[in-house]
Amino acid sequence: MGDNLSDHVLLRMEHIHKRFPGVYALNDVSLELRAGEVHALLGENGAGKSTLIKVLGGIYSADEGEIYVDGKKVQINGVKDAQKNGVAIIHQELVLVPHMTVAENIFLGREFGSGILVDHKKMTEDAQALLDAHEMNVNANALIKDLTIAQQQMVEIVKAISYNSKILVMDEPTSSISDKEVAFLFKTMRGLTAKGVGIIYISHKMSELEEICDRVTIMRDGQYVGTEVVKETTKDDLIAMMVGRELTNYYTRDYLEPGEVILKCDHISDGKMVKDASFKVHKGEIVGFAGLVGAGRSEAMKCIFGLTQGYQGEVEIKGRKVHISNPVEAMKNGIALVPEDRKQEGLYKIQSVRYNSTIEILDQFMHGVSVDDKKEIEITQKYIDMMATKTPTQEQLIGNLSGGNQQKVMISRWLATHPDILILDEPTRGVDVGAKSEIYAIMNELVKQGMSIIMISSELPEIINMSDRVYIMAEGVVAGCLNHEEVTQEAIMQLAAN
C-alpha cells in the first residue's frame, strides 16, 4: 500500500452537481485519483457516493462540473464514453450472464468473429491468458453460475482489465465473500495498482481502509467533506466526518440479568450444512452467532423458523416441545426472522414502505375484503418513528431508500408481529455507520423490554460489543460458547477455525 503512489493524477472530478426532482444528490463534489492508488470513498448511505460513481460511469450526466482524465477534459455522456476513457465499474450486484462461460462473459458484445463464425477457441485462449496473468484460478470454459461469488468478482475484474481500464471502481466488493477470498482480492488489487491502475474503493468496513487504501474522500449529504491520508487519520475522525458528529455511543448495550430460558435447541441438523447445533436463549438477552462463511449459522436458524423441511433435533419454546414445519407456525410460536439477503428474501422492491412494513400482519387491519387504512397507516408510522426511518412518505417505493433505511423497514415488519424471539441475520450488512449505531440502540432497547435476539454476524466487533453470549459454529457444529466478559476476536477465531 502506498508504495506505488505517484504524483500522476489519473482522474479529477471537479465541482460536480446533480439534481433530481426534489433532491440535490450532488452539491459541488470533487474527487482526485492518482495512478497506483487505492482511494476509498466513504459516506453514510444517501451521502451521494453511488450518484458520483454513476456520473463517472456515464449512467447519469452531471448538471454542472468537469471531469479530467490524464489531465485532459472529457465528456462522459454514456457508458461507452466511460469505457473509452478507461473507466470500469464493478457494481455490488454483479452483472454477469449466469448460463454463459467465463470467456463469453469477458468478451460479451465484442466477440471474435461474427454470428455463427465466432472464434470460440481464440476467445477462450485469450480469456484464459488474462485470468492466468492475474493469477486467478478460474477456468475460462466454466459457466458463471458454477462459480463462487468471489470467483465471479474476479471475472468482473478481468473483464474490466480487458478493456484496458486504468480507472477501476469497486462498490462494496467484500460484502459477500470470506476472509480468505478478501485476502486474494486485496492481492489482486495490489497487482493492479503496481501496474499504475487507480482504484476507487467503496466500503462500509472501516477495518479494510488501513489494510488496502492510501487516501480516503468523505462525503456527507451529497457534499464533499474532505480527503485524508489513511495512515495519518483515525477511525473516530473519519466517522465524525461522515456523520457530522462524534458517535460517542457507537455500540449501545446495557447488560441486564437475563430471564428464564425461552428457547432451547438440542442436536439440530438439516442433513447438509447443519450437523449438530445445540444452544439456548434466555429472555432479554442478545445471543451472537459467529463462525466462518459456510459454518451453518443461517441454516440452523432456518430450521427453527420452519424454512427447512425435515430437520432433526429437538426445539423447546418456553419449556414446550415444538416441531416447526413452516414460517406461519414459527410466527405463532413468537419467532421472527430478518434474513441476510434482504433483496432476494425480504423486500418487495416495487412496493411502498407501508406495504413492506405491514405485509406480515394483514389480519390486523383487513376484515374480509375491507381494509382499515387508518390502522395500517398508524402501524406503519409507529415503526417509522421508532426506527427513525428516513423516507419522504409511507408511499415511497422501498427500492428508492438507502440500504440502512431498507433494513430498518425489514426489522419494523417483523417487530410488528410482536415476536418473543427476533432472529437478525447480518443485521447491519451494507449499512452505514450512523444507521448501524441506530440499529444497535434499537436492539438494546428491545432486549431491555424483554425480547430475545439471536444475531448472526460476520463482523466480530459487532458480535463482541453487542452479545450477552456468543455461540461459535464451525463446519455445522456448535464449537463453543463464550460470555461477554471472555469474548475476544482471538477466542472466537480459535473456535471458528477448529
N, C-alpha and C positions, 0 to 999 in steps of 0.2 A: 504494500500500500504506500502510495506517496512517492516511491522511487521513480515511477515513470512520469510523474507530473511535469509537464513542460510549461513554458510561457505561451505556447501556441494556442490561441483561442479558436476552437472549432466552431462554436456556436455562441451567438449573442442574440437574446430576445430582449428588445428594449421597449419599455413603456407600452406594454400590451394591454388593450382594453377589450372586453367582450361583454355585451349586454344581451339578455334575453328578456322577453316581456315580464316586467315586474321584478327582474333580478339583475343586479350588476355583478356578473360572475367573476370578471377580472377587472380590477381597477388599478391601472398603472403598475403592472408586474414586469420585472426584469430578471433575466437568468443568464449566467455565463457558464459555458462548459469548455474545459481545456482538453487537449489531446492527452490520452493516457490517464484520465482521471475518472474515478467513480464519484459522482456528485449526487448526494441524497437530496430529495425534495420532500420536505416534511410539512405536515399541517394536519389539523383535525379533518374529519370528513366534512365536506362542504366548504373547505378552505379555498378551493379553486385549482387544486393540483391536476385533476383529470381534465378540466377545461383547458388549462395551459398546454397540456400534452396533446390534446385534440387539435389545438391551434397549430402546434408544431407538426403534427401528423397529417394536417390537411383535411381533417374531419370537420372542423369549424374554421371559418375565416375570422380573423381579428377585425374589430371595428376601427381600431387605431393601433399604431405601433409598428416597429420594424423588426425584421429577422435577418441576421447576417450569418452566413456560413463561410468559414475560412476568410473572413474579412469582407466578403462580397455580399451586398444587399440582395436578397432573394424574395421572390413572391411564391408563397405556398398556398395554392387555391384548391388543392385536391391531393388525394393520397399519392397519385402518380408524381406530382411535383415534389412531395416529401421524399419519395424513393429516389427520384432523380438527384436530389440534393444530399443523398447518403443518410437519410433518416429512416430508422426502422423501429417499430413499437411492438413489444411483446406484451400483449394485454393479459390481465389477470385471468379472464376466461379465454382459454387458448382457442384459436380459430383454425384448427386443422380438420381435414376431412377423414373421419374415422375409418371408412372402408377402403381407403387408398393406401398405397405403400408410402414409406418414408420418402423415397426418391420422388414419387409423383407429387407429394405434398411440397417438397423443397422447390421443385421446378414448375409448380402449378401456374398455368397461364403463360408459360414461356417454354413449353415442351420442345424437345429436339425433333425437328421434322414437323409434319402436319398430318391431321386426320389419322387414317389407319397406318400412315407411314412414320409414326412416332418411333424414334430410335430408343426403345426402352433399355437396350443393353448399355448404350453410351450414357444415358441419363442415370442409370443405376451406378455405373462405374464412377461417374463424376460425383454423384451424391456420396458414395462410399469414401471416395478420396477426401472429400470435405469433412466427413464425420471422423475419419482416421486422423486427419491433420490436426484436429482439435481434441484428439484422444477420447472421443465419445464412443463408448462401447455399444453401438446401436447398428443393427443390420439394415442396410438401405432397402432390402426387399420386404422387411417386416411391415405388417399392417399397423397403422396408428392405434387402432382400438386394442391391440395386444400389448401396447407399451404402458409403462407406469407413467404417472403424471410428470415425474422428474425427467424421464426419457423424452416425453412429448415436449417438455420445455427445451431440452437440448436440440430437438429437431427445429423448433421455432428459432432458436439462436443461430443454428447453421443456415436456416432459410434466410435469416436477416443478413448473415455474413455473405451469403451467395450473391446478394445484391450489391456487394462492396460497400455496405453501410459503415460509416465511420462514426455515426451518432446513434447509439442504441438506447432505447428507453425500456426499462424493466419495471412493470407495475406489480407490486406485491408478489415477486417470484417465489418466495419461500413459504407462502401461506398454506400450501397443501403437500409439502414434501418433508421427508425425515431429516434428522440432523446429519446423517451420513451423506444424503443427497445434497444437502445445503453445502457441505464441505466441498463436494465435487463442483457444484455450481460456482462457488467462490473461486475455485482453482481455474475454472473456465474463464471467469470474468477477468482474473489477473492475467491470463494468457492473452486476452483480447486487448487489455489496456497496455500490455507490453508492446503490442503492435501499433499503439497510437490511437486505438479506438477510444472514444469518450462515452461513458455510460451514465445516464440519468437514472437514479435508483429510487423508486417509491416504496416505502415500507413503514408499517406501524411498529416494527420491532426495534426498539431503541438499542437493544444489545448488539444488533448487527452493524450499527453505524461504525463503532470503534473497529470492528473486525475488517470491514470491506470498504468503507467510504473515506474519501480525502477531505471533501468540503461538504457543507450542507446549507441549503437555502430553505428558509422557513417562510411559510405563507399563513395568513390568517384572514378569514372573511373576505377572500378574493383579492387581498392586497399583499404586496411584498413586505416582509418584516425585516429580513437581514440575511446575510451569508456569513457563515463561520467556518474556520478550520477545525475539523473534528477533534484533533489532538489538543487543541487549545481551548476547548469548552467543556462544560459538564452536562450530564443528562438533565439535571434540575434546571439549568439555564435554558436549555432547548425547550423543555416542557413549558417553562414560564413564557417563552417567546411564542410558543404555539397556542397556548390557551389565554394569553394576555394577563395571567395572574399566576402566583405561585400556588401549586397544589400541595398544601401542607398535609392534608389527609388523602393521599393517593389511594391507599388501602384503608377502608373503614371497617374495623372489626371490634366488637365488644364480646369478649369470651365469657359467656354465662354458663351456669351449671346446666348441662343438657338434662332433658327429662327422661321418661321411660323409653324402652326400645319400641320403635314404631314399625320398623321393617327389619326382617331377619331372613337372609338368603343362605341356604346350605347347598353346597356342591352343585351349583348351576352349571349346566353345559348345553351347548347347542349342536354338538356333534361336529362342529367346524372350528371356528375361531375361539370359542369359549370351552375350556376343558374342565376347569374346576374352580369356580368362584364362590367363596363364602365370605359374607360380610354382614354387618348390621348397622342400622342408622337410628339414632336417638331423636326424640322430639327436640326441636330448637337447636339443631347443630348443622354446620356445613361439613359434609364429608367429601374430601377431594379424592379423585381417582387419577393417578399418574401412571406413566408407562410409555414405552416407545410406540411409534406408529405400528399398528398390527398386533398389539398386545391383547386385544379383545375387549377393551373397556366399553366402547359404544355398543358392541354386540351383546355384552352382558346386560346392559340397560334395555336393549330392545327386547330381550326375553321378558324382563319384568313389566315392560309396557305392552306386552301382547303382540309385538310385531314379528315374533319368531314362533312359528308353529312347531309344536312337539319338542319344546326344550325339556331337559331333565333337571331334577333337583327340587328342593322344597322352598316355597316362599311363604312367609308368615307376615301378615299385616295386623298390627295391634293384637298380637297373640293368636290370630285366627289363620289357619292354613288356607291358602287360596291357590288356584291354578288359573292364571290369566291367559286367555287364548286370543284376545283382541283388544285394541285400544279402548273400546267402549267400556269393557269390563275394568280395564286399568283405571279409567276416569271414575267409574262407580266406586272403586276402591281408594279414591283420593290421590291418584298418581297423575302427574302431568310431565310431558317431555318436550323440551325445546331442542330440536335436532341441530346437529352440527352444520349441515348444509342447508341453510335457510332458503337458498334459491331453488334447490331441487326438491326439498322435502317439506318446505313450510309455507313460503309466501305465495299468495295469488297475485302475481306481479301486475296484472292488468286490472286489478280491483282496487277499491279505495281503502284508506286507512280504517274506516269504520267497518267495512266488510271483513277485513283481515283481523280486526280486533274481536269481532263477535261471532265468527263462524262456528266456534265450538259450543256456543251457549244459545243457539237459536230458540230453544224451548222456553227461555226466559222472557222473550218478547214476541214470539209467534204463536198465535192461537188459531188453529185451523188455517184458513187462508188469509186471516187478517194479521197485520204486523203493527205492533205498538212502537211506532217510530220514535216517540218521545223517550221511551225506556231505552231503546237501542242507542240513541244519541247520548243519553245520560251516562250509560255504562261506558261508552267509548270515551267520553270526556273525562270521566273519573280516572281512567288509566292514562290518558294523555297527560293529565295534570300530575298524577302520581309519579309517572316515569319521566316527567319533563321532556316529553317527546316534541321535537321541533317539526311542526307541519302547519302550512298555512290554514288548512281546513280539514275536517274529517273526510271530505270528498276527494282530497288529493290522492292520486294513484300512488300506491306504496312503492312502486318501481322508481318513482321520482325522488324518494327520500334518500338521505345518506345511509351508509351501512349501519352506523350506530343507531340511527332512528328506526331503521327497519328492524333491528334486533330488539329495540325497546317495544315495538308493536308486537313482535313474536312473543316476548315474555308476557306482555299485557294479555294477549289472547289466552294464555294458559293460566295466568293469575285469575282471570275472570271465571274459571271453572272452580275456584276456591279449593285448590289441592292441599292435602296434608304434606305430600312429598313432591317436590319440584326437581326434576332432573334437567340440568343445564349442560348440554354437550358443547364444549368450546364456546362459552357464552360471550367472549369478547374478541373472537377471531375477526380480523378485518375492521375492528372498531378503534376509533382514535382515542388518545389518552383522556381527553375530557369526558367523553361518553363512558369510557371504561370506569373512571372513578365514580361516575354517577351510578353505573350498574352495580359496582361493589357496595355503594352506600345503600342501595335498594335491597340487595341480598342481605346485608347486615340487619336492616330494618325488618325484613320478612322473618328471619330466624328469631329475632327478639320477640316477634308476635307469636312465636310457637310453630312456625312452618319448619320443615326439614328440607335441606337442599343437598342433592348429590351433584357435584360439579366435576365434569371430566375436562381436563385441560392439559395441553402440551406446553403451556407457559409455566415453568417451575416457580418464578416469583409470585405468580397469581395463586398457585396451589399452596405455597408456603405461607403467604400472608393472609389468606382467606379461610383456610381449613381448620376445623377443630381437630380432625383426624384425617390421615391420608392413607388410603389403600394403594399399594403399588402392584400393578399387574405385569407379568412377563409371560409371553407365549401362551396366553389363555388361562393362566393360573394366578390367583392372588398370592403374591410372593411375600407380602408382609404388610404391617400396619404401623404407622408412626403417629404419635400425638403431636400437637402443635409446638410443644416445648422442645421436642427432639428432632423435628423435621428439618433437614438441610438438603441442598442440591446434591451433595456427595452421598448422603444416606439414601436418597431416592434413587440415584443412578446406580448405586451398588446393587440394589434390589431389582431395578428395572432391567439391568443388563445381565441378569442372572444366568 
